[in-house]
């Protein structure tokens, strides 16, 4: 079992939400962290039918339970959003503590369900990160298998990934009635995968899929709300020169991108590796920020002239460029140097790459092998403010 970096015990006696994509290990984490808790699993048909028909049964059962003071975990809470009213009542009147777990807040939010009015802390569980795998972390395995625990450790993950995408379409999209035209949404998924790590362009995707741009926008919202993807905003603070402001788009699991695009084996030195490498690094940085005591913003930066930095962390304190090469050259540094001209207060400029040793260039840029970067990231030694 992997030791996850997220710390759920900091909640003390508070109720909390734990969101995360399917199969990230939310239930396993909750059971290992809170072995004495009472579990209600809404994936169980009997449990679902009972609480969906009469949510108030939750309160009635708690009143006579000898374990009333124990943590109560409700898994897949989005399946019965009306239960949240009863959870709210139990918190207020019975002083019960809950862990509310799910793969999507979309149905809860869109149904105007009770999100407990600030009475619950929000956590998010990402897929595996390098610090959880430990010494056995294998970058090539990661960019081919993706970050879900079962997929990462599998010798043959392709069938698992195909099933994962199919289950997503069936259980998250079709069964929840999120789209009316499932074939069009399937075509959109592939088009979105082609645009992974790139600037969002609704019109181009709409033209390719044969649907309206407003429909494509709604489709993207589904991916984000169901935690399959996320947007990376542009860094636009105090610009001296004109910058691009459209967000970039990333699938949160490179294994899903590989599956949608039917990619073969990704190896060092290939064009596919560069995009997959950037995607994995974004996953690591995003998870680190979410798990930190003081989460920090992540953005990209691009001038209209073309100069670009992949990731800007904090308030321009750290700028990072991702290069899937084992030999950093001068042409790889232009974006970082342009960023320092714009923001001279930046504390650290880093090129994450495949070189074997760290080195500090005369211009101050740190050339950082990926394993060294990941150690710096998870030991909290980057200059992030």
PyMOL commands that set and color helices and strands:
alter all, ss='L'
color gray80, all
select helices_A, chain A and resi 8-11+26-33+45-53+57-63+77-80+83-94+106-110+116-118+130-136+139-145+149-153+158-174+182-194+202-209+213-225+254-261+271-291+330-332+334-342+370-378
alter helices_A, ss='H'
color red, helices_A
select strands_A, chain A and resi 15-20+38-41+72-75+98-102+120-125+229-232+248-251+298-302+308-313+318-322+348-353+359-360+366-369
alter strands_A, ss='S'
color yellow, strands_A
deselect
rebuild
show_as cartoon
